[in-house]
Amino acid sequence: MGNSALKAHLETAQKTGVFQLTGKGLTEFPEDLQKLTSNLRTIDLSNNKIELLPPLIGKFSFLKSLVLNNNKLTALPEELCKLKKLETLHLNGNHLRQLPAAFGQLAALKTLSLSGNQLRTVPAQLCALRHLDVVDLSRNQIQNVPDTVGELQAIELNLNQNQISQISVQISHCPRLKVLRLEENCLELSMLPQSILSDSQISLLAVEGNLFEIKKLRELEGYDKYMERFTATKKKFA
């Protein structure tokens, strides 16, 4: 892409606060964006070939939305964690194995999408995020859901298409968790904590495509309680 095209994009972004440049084969984060650190509210660089996010990302202190789906990122810089106003972060379809240690400092984060990466566990840093609503960790390599998950503040947790065979009973202590998606994993019925049914806030549990028949789930103790929550929620949105 020529300089003049980039210049035009930058001028538009200066006025609108939105910089969107998708599917252009970019191999790096455009350095020229640093002229707009105080203007930009949204950056979308999806469907490119970006391998590294430079430390200067930490300077976009007014950024609310960062979308980098379908790039080639293998790691995220610690500087990303300085974005105190960031509410939406979409990183689907990259090669991420972990999150920066300071990720819990993204205090405003509401929506986090990490589908199609190489995570092996539910990152403990997520538990520090107090305003998190939706977390998508589908299509990763997660094998178990650890005890720390009980601290998670999310309303919806998507773990579809992983390799999960174990889930901590602590998941039923999540204070706001209403939707739990566990489709197409490696769960035996005996490994699904019954407290999810009998003693949690969860009103939508999606477990199709595991190592048990759905009708067996209905025989578990606590299923009636779960159905009460499920029905009540449905009525609310009907």
Phi, psi and chi 1 to 4 in degrees:
 res  aa     phi    psi   chi1   chi2   chi3   chi4
   1 MET       -  133.2 -165.7 -174.8   66.6      -
   2 GLY   -73.8  161.9      -      -      -      -
   3 ASN   -62.4  -36.9  -84.4  -11.3      -      -
   4 SER   -64.9  -37.7   54.8      -      -      -
   5 ALA   -64.9  -44.0      -      -      -      -
   6 LEU   -62.5  -41.4 -178.1   60.0      -      -
   7 LYS   -59.6  -42.9 -156.1  172.0  165.0 -164.0
   8 ALA   -62.0  -42.6      -      -      -      -
   9 HIS   -61.6  -40.3  -85.9  -78.4      -      -
  10 LEU   -66.3  -40.7  -72.0  168.5      -      -
  11 GLU   -63.6  -43.0  -79.0  169.1   14.3      -
  12 THR   -61.7  -44.8  -51.5      -      -      -
  13 ALA   -62.5  -34.6      -      -      -      -
  14 GLN   -62.3  -35.8 -167.2  162.1    4.5      -
  15 LYS   -80.4  -40.6  -64.9  179.1 -169.0  125.2
  16 THR   -94.7  -21.2   61.1      -      -      -
  17 GLY    80.3    6.2      -      -      -      -
  18 VAL  -121.3  124.5  177.0      -      -      -
  19 PHE  -115.7  113.3 -175.4   82.9      -      -
  20 GLN  -126.8  119.0 -174.4  174.9   31.8      -
  21 LEU  -143.6   91.4 -160.7   56.4      -      -
  22 THR  -113.1  147.9   59.3      -      -      -
  23 GLY    62.3   36.7      -      -      -      -
  24 LYS  -110.2    8.7  -64.3  -70.5 -175.9 -150.2
  25 GLY    70.9   19.0      -      -      -      -
  26 LEU   -60.6  133.9  -64.5 -178.3      -      -
  27 THR  -100.5  -14.9   52.3      -      -      -
  28 GLU  -140.7  159.9   47.3 -169.2   52.1      -
  29 PHE   -63.9  127.4 -173.6   87.8      -      -
  30 PRO   -62.3  113.6  -18.0   30.6      -      -
  31 GLU   -57.4  -34.1  -69.2  -82.2  -42.7      -
  32 ASP   -61.5  -16.9  -73.9  -10.9      -      -
  33 LEU   -62.7  -21.5  -79.7 -173.3      -      -
  34 GLN   -66.4  -12.8   57.8 -170.2  -30.3      -
  35 LYS   -70.3  -15.8  -61.7  171.1 -172.6  161.1
  36 LEU  -114.0   24.4  -59.1  177.8      -      -
  37 THR   -58.4  -30.7   47.7      -      -      -
  38 SER   -94.2   -8.7   55.3      -      -      -
  39 ASN   -89.1  -39.8  -58.9   66.3      -      -
  40 LEU   -75.9  132.4  -70.1 -176.5      -      -
  41 ARG  -107.6  -26.2  -56.2  -66.5 -175.3  -92.1
  42 THR  -136.7  132.1  -60.6      -      -      -
  43 ILE  -126.4  125.4  -64.2  176.1      -      -
  44 ASP  -127.8  110.8 -177.3   -6.9      -      -
  45 LEU  -122.6   37.9  -65.5  166.8      -      -
  46 SER   -65.6  158.7  -63.2      -      -      -
  47 ASN    56.8   44.9  -56.8  -50.6      -      -
  48 ASN  -120.9 -159.6  -77.1  -65.5      -      -
  49 LYS  -126.9   34.6  -64.5  174.0 -178.1  167.3
  50 ILE   -72.1  126.7  -62.1  167.8      -      -
  51 GLU   -99.1  -27.1  -67.7  179.8   24.1      -
  52 LEU  -133.5  140.0  -82.5  177.1      -      -
  53 LEU  -101.0  119.4 -154.8   50.0      -      -
  54 PRO   -73.5  157.3   27.7  -32.8      -      -
  55 PRO   -54.7  -25.8  -26.2   33.8      -      -
  56 LEU   -63.4  -11.6   71.4   88.9      -      -
  57 ILE   -57.9  -28.0 -168.1   67.0      -      -
  58 GLY   -68.4  -10.9      -      -      -      -
  59 LYS   -86.9  -10.5  -65.5 -176.4  176.3  154.2
  60 PHE   -82.8   71.9  -67.4   87.7      -      -
  61 SER   -71.2  -10.4   43.0      -      -      -
  62 PHE  -105.3    4.8  -62.4   98.1      -      -
  63 LEU   -65.4  128.5 -159.7   62.7      -      -
  64 LYS  -105.9  -28.4  -76.5 -166.9  162.6 -178.3
  65 SER  -138.0  127.5  174.3      -      -      -
  66 LEU  -127.8  119.6  178.3   59.0      -      -
  67 VAL  -123.5  117.0 -175.6      -      -      -
  68 LEU  -133.3   39.2  -69.7  159.4      -      -
  69 ASN   -61.2  146.1  -65.7  -26.2      -      -
  70 ASN    54.5   57.2  -55.6  -44.0      -      -
  71 ASN  -120.4 -157.9  -83.7  -78.9      -      -
  72 LYS  -123.2   34.0  -65.3 -179.3 -177.7  -80.3
  73 LEU   -70.1  131.7  -62.4  170.1      -      -
  74 THR  -107.3  -18.3   52.6      -      -      -
  75 ALA  -154.2  162.0      -      -      -      -
  76 LEU  -116.9  141.6  -59.7  170.2      -      -
  77 PRO   -74.7  148.6   28.5  -32.3      -      -
  78 GLU   -56.6  -31.1  -71.0  -72.4  -19.0      -
  79 GLU   -59.0  -27.2  -73.8   79.7    3.5      -
  80 LEU   -54.8  -31.7  176.4   71.8      -      -
  81 CYS   -73.1   -2.0  -51.9      -      -      -
  82 LYS   -85.2   -5.8  -67.3  179.3 -178.8  164.8
  83 LEU   -79.5   83.0  -58.4  177.4      -      -
  84 LYS   -68.6  -17.7  -62.6  -70.7 -176.3 -120.1
  85 LYS  -102.1   -1.1  -71.3 -169.3  161.1   50.6
  86 LEU   -66.0  122.7 -165.8   68.5      -      -
  87 GLU  -107.4  -29.0  -67.4  177.2    8.5      -
  88 THR  -130.2  127.0  -54.7      -      -      -
  89 LEU  -134.5  114.2  179.6   57.5      -      -
  90 HIS  -114.8  117.3  -71.8  -71.7      -      -
  91 LEU  -131.3   33.1  -65.3  160.4      -      -
  92 ASN   -63.0  147.7  -59.2  -31.1      -      -
  93 GLY    66.4   42.2      -      -      -      -
  94 ASN  -117.6 -159.6  -79.3  -77.6      -      -
  95 HIS  -123.5   37.2  -51.9  -67.4      -      -
  96 LEU   -77.0  133.9  -60.6  169.4      -      -
  97 ARG  -104.2  -24.2  -69.7  170.4 -173.6  -90.5
  98 GLN  -156.0  171.9   57.5 -167.3   33.0      -
  99 LEU  -108.2  155.6  -61.8  179.0      -      -
 100 PRO   -58.6  150.1  -19.3   28.6      -      -
 101 ALA   -56.9  -36.0      -      -      -      -
 102 ALA   -89.3   13.6      -      -      -      -
 103 PHE   -54.6  -29.6 -161.6   81.6      -      -
 104 GLY   -65.8   -7.2      -      -      -      -
 105 GLN   -83.9   -4.8  -67.8  173.3   10.6      -
 106 LEU   -76.9   71.0  -69.2  170.2      -      -
 107 ALA   -60.2  -26.5      -      -      -      -
 108 ALA   -93.1   -2.7      -      -      -      -
 109 LEU   -61.6  127.7 -158.2   61.5      -      -
 110 LYS  -112.3  -38.0  -71.2  179.1 -177.9  169.5
 111 THR  -126.1  125.2  -55.4      -      -      -
 112 LEU  -129.9  121.7  173.8   62.6      -      -
 113 SER  -120.6  116.4 -122.5      -      -      -
 114 LEU  -129.8   32.5  -73.8  160.2      -      -
 115 SER   -66.5  142.4 -179.7      -      -      -
 116 GLY    71.3   40.4      -      -      -      -
 117 ASN  -116.4 -156.6  -81.4  -80.0      -      -
 118 GLN  -124.4   33.2  -66.7  168.9   21.8      -
 119 LEU   -68.2  141.8  -61.5  172.0      -      -
 120 ARG  -107.1  -10.1  -68.6 -178.9  176.7  -89.4
 121 THR  -149.7  168.6 -174.7      -      -      -
 122 VAL   -77.7  114.2  177.0      -      -      -
 123 PRO   -60.7  128.1  -20.4   32.4      -      -
 124 ALA   -62.4  -27.0      -      -      -      -
 125 GLN   -58.3  -26.1  -62.2   94.7  -50.6      -
 126 LEU   -63.4  -25.1  -58.3 -172.8      -      -
 127 CYS   -70.6  -15.5  -61.3      -      -      -
 128 ALA   -84.8  -10.3      -      -      -      -
 129 LEU   -87.2  108.6  -59.4  167.7      -      -
 130 ARG   -81.6  -16.7  -69.3  -72.1  169.0 -125.3
 131 HIS  -112.5   11.5  -61.2  -72.7      -      -
 132 LEU   -64.9  127.7 -151.6   50.4      -      -
 133 ASP  -104.3  -51.3  -70.1  -25.4      -      -
 134 VAL  -125.5  128.1  179.2      -      -      -
 135 VAL  -124.2  121.0 -176.7      -      -      -
 136 ASP  -111.3  108.9 -174.7   -7.3      -      -
 137 LEU  -117.1   25.1  -59.9  174.4      -      -
 138 SER   -67.9  159.4   61.6      -      -      -
 139 ARG    55.3   46.6  -63.6  174.9   35.6 -118.2
 140 ASN  -116.9 -155.9  -84.1  -81.8      -      -
 141 GLN  -122.0   34.5  -63.6  163.2   16.7      -
 142 ILE   -72.1  129.6  -62.0  168.3      -      -
 143 GLN  -107.4  -28.4  -67.5  173.2    7.4      -
 144 ASN  -144.6  158.1   64.5    4.5      -      -
 145 VAL  -110.2  111.2 -179.9      -      -      -
 146 PRO   -77.9  170.2   29.2  -32.0      -      -
 147 ASP   -57.0  -32.3  -72.4  -12.4      -      -
 148 THR   -57.8  -22.1   46.9      -      -      -
 149 VAL   -57.7  -24.0   76.8      -      -      -
 150 GLY   -60.8  -19.2      -      -      -      -
 151 GLU   -89.6   -8.6  -56.2  -75.9  -43.5      -
 152 LEU   -63.4  134.2 -168.3   67.6      -      -
 153 GLN   -95.4    0.3  -62.7  -70.3  -38.0      -
 154 ALA   -64.8  154.1      -      -      -      -
 155 ILE   -91.1  -33.6  -64.5  168.4      -      -
 156 GLU  -131.1  131.5  176.3  170.5  -18.1      -
 157 LEU  -126.1  118.0  176.2   58.8      -      -
 158 ASN  -106.4  113.7 -174.3  -17.4      -      -
 159 LEU  -119.6   22.6  -67.6  165.0      -      -
 160 ASN   -58.9  149.7  -71.9  -12.5      -      -
 161 GLN    55.6   51.3  -66.9  178.2  -60.2      -
 162 ASN  -116.1 -156.4  -82.4  -77.3      -      -
 163 GLN  -124.4   36.9  -61.7  152.2   22.4      -
 164 ILE   -71.0  125.6  -63.5  166.7      -      -
 165 SER  -121.3  -10.4   59.2      -      -      -
 166 GLN  -136.9  138.1  -77.8 -176.2  -51.4      -
 167 ILE  -132.4  128.7  -60.5  178.8      -      -
 168 SER   -65.2  140.4  167.1      -      -      -
 169 VAL   -62.2  -18.9   67.7      -      -      -
 170 GLN   -61.5  -19.8  -63.2  -64.2  -31.9      -
 171 ILE   -60.0  -26.2 -161.0  160.2      -      -
 172 SER   -75.7   -6.8   49.6      -      -      -
 173 HIS   -92.8   -4.1  -64.4  164.8      -      -
 174 CYS   -57.1  121.5  -69.3      -      -      -
 175 PRO   -66.8  -28.7   17.6  -26.6      -      -
 176 ARG  -119.3    0.7  -61.2  166.9   68.6 -144.9
 177 LEU   -70.2  116.6 -168.5   61.9      -      -
 178 LYS  -109.2  -33.4  -62.1  -84.1 -165.6  -69.3
 179 VAL  -122.3  121.4  178.2      -      -      -
 180 LEU  -125.0  116.2  177.8   58.3      -      -
 181 ARG  -107.9  120.2  -59.4 -173.9 -171.6  -80.3
 182 LEU  -131.5   30.5  -72.6  162.2      -      -
 183 GLU   -70.4  147.7  -67.2  177.4   24.7      -
 184 GLU    55.1   56.5  -64.6  178.7   48.0      -
 185 ASN  -120.1 -161.2  -83.0  -75.8      -      -
 186 CYS  -117.2   37.2  -50.9      -      -      -
 187 LEU   -83.1  129.6  -78.6  166.9      -      -
 188 GLU   -83.6  153.3  -57.6  -88.7    1.1      -
 189 LEU   -59.9  -35.3 -169.5   56.9      -      -
 190 SER   -67.6  -18.1   58.7      -      -      -
 191 MET   -92.2   -1.7  -63.6  -44.6 -100.3      -
 192 LEU   -90.0  113.7 -169.8   71.2      -      -
 193 PRO   -59.4  125.5  -19.8   31.1      -      -
 194 GLN   -65.7  -22.2  -68.9 -161.7    6.8      -
 195 SER   -63.5  -21.1   54.9      -      -      -
 196 ILE   -59.1  -39.1  -70.3  177.5      -      -
 197 LEU   -78.7  -50.2  -61.8  172.9      -      -
 198 SER   -85.4  -25.5   59.7      -      -      -
 199 ASP  -146.1   49.3 -169.2   28.3      -      -
 200 SER  -141.5  177.9   77.3      -      -      -
 201 GLN   -90.0   -5.2  -57.3  -71.1  -40.9      -
 202 ILE   -65.8  123.4  -65.3  164.3      -      -
 203 SER  -115.4   -2.3   55.2      -      -      -
 204 LEU  -140.2  112.2  177.5   63.3      -      -
 205 LEU  -116.4  113.1  176.5   64.7      -      -
 206 ALA  -106.3  111.2      -      -      -      -
 207 VAL  -129.5   21.1  -74.2      -      -      -
 208 GLU   -63.1  149.8  -73.8   78.1    6.4      -
 209 GLY    78.7   28.3      -      -      -      -
 210 ASN  -107.5 -163.2  -81.0  -79.6      -      -
 211 LEU   -92.5   30.0  -52.1  179.0      -      -
 212 PHE  -148.1  160.5   58.7   87.0      -      -
 213 GLU   -83.5  138.2  -68.0  175.8   47.1      -
 214 ILE   -56.0  -35.5  -70.0  -62.9      -      -
 215 LYS   -64.9  -23.1   62.0  173.1 -169.7 -101.0
 216 LYS   -67.5  -30.3  -66.0  -87.3 -171.0 -129.7
 217 LEU   -60.2  -36.5 -175.9   68.3      -      -
 218 ARG   -67.6  -16.2  -62.1  177.3 -164.8  137.2
 219 GLU   -88.3   -9.8  -65.8  163.7   14.8      -
 220 LEU   -72.3  149.2  -72.0 -175.2      -      -
 221 GLU   -65.3  136.4 -155.4  176.0  -34.6      -
 222 GLY    97.0  -11.2      -      -      -      -
 223 TYR   -61.6  -37.0 -172.1   77.6      -      -
 224 ASP   -61.7  -42.6  -63.2   -9.9      -      -
 225 LYS   -61.8  -42.5  -85.2 -169.7  171.9  173.0
 226 TYR   -60.6  -44.2  161.4   68.8      -      -
 227 MET   -63.0  -33.0  -80.7  -45.5  -71.1      -
 228 GLU   -61.3  -45.7  -79.5  171.2   23.0      -
 229 ARG   -65.9  -43.1  -64.6 -167.4  -57.3  -87.8
 230 PHE   -57.7  -47.4  177.4   81.3      -      -
 231 THR   -67.8  -42.2  -48.2      -      -      -
 232 ALA   -60.9  -41.6      -      -      -      -
 233 THR   -66.2  -42.9  -54.8      -      -      -
 234 LYS   -59.0  -42.8  -96.0 -162.6  140.4  163.7
 235 LYS   -62.7  -39.2  -83.3 -172.9 -174.4  140.8
 236 LYS   -60.7  -35.6 -155.3  164.0   79.3  178.4
 237 PHE   -96.9   -5.1  -68.4  110.6      -      -
 238 ALA   -68.5      -      -      -      -      -
